[in-house]
Structures are given as structure tokens and as C-alpha cells.
Amino acid sequence: MDPYQELANAIVLQAVNDYRMTDDEEELKELESFFRSSWFGVLTKVDPDLLITKLRKEKKQYDY
């Protein structure tokens, strides 16, 4: 795989992991803003709204 693509994937995966690990509302907003940014669109073709929806469902599932 192209090293630049590997770096792009690592950036996106780190943001996803950060989203999963935080309960801070401000940080969640910042991460969602990143997912909707043009920079995110440069890094990946993943639909940001679909990703956010799935991450929110995942967080709800594990909130007790």
C-alpha cells in the first residue's frame, strides 16, 4: 500500500478511536467537525454522516 494512504488511514482511525474513547461533549463535537471537514474528504472516501451515525449508535450501545 502507498505510504501516504497508510498515513491517511492512520489519521482517520485515530480520530475514530478518539471518538470511541471520549465522553467529553466538546471533544465529540470537534471530532464530528473533523469528520465533516474537507480535510477528512482528502484523507478518505468514507461518508462522514454515515460514520458519525454508526459511531453514535456504537456509543449508545455501550452507555449504561
PEKA-V352506 format. One record per backbone hydrogen bond with DSSP energy under -1.0 kcal/mol. CO is the residue of the C=O (numbers start at 1). NH is the residue of the N-H. E is the energy in kcal/mol with one decimal. If there is no record, write none. Layout:
# PEKA-V352506
co,nh,e
CO,NH,E
CO,NH,E
This chain:
# PEKA-V352506
co,nh,e
2,6,-2.2
3,7,-2.1
4,8,-2.4
5,9,-2.7
6,10,-2.2
7,11,-2.2
8,12,-2.1
9,13,-2.8
10,14,-2.2
11,15,-1.9
12,16,-2.2
13,17,-2.6
14,18,-2.6
15,19,-2.2
16,20,-2.3
17,21,-1.8
18,22,-1.2
24,28,-2.3
25,29,-2.2
26,30,-2.2
27,31,-2.6
28,32,-2.5
29,33,-2.3
30,34,-2.1
31,35,-2.6
32,36,-1.4
34,37,-1.6
37,41,-1.4
38,42,-1.4
39,43,-1.7
40,44,-2.1
47,51,-2.3
48,52,-2.6
49,53,-2.3
50,54,-2.4
51,55,-2.6
52,56,-2.7
53,57,-2.2
54,58,-2.4
55,59,-2.4
56,60,-2.4
57,61,-2.4
58,62,-1.3
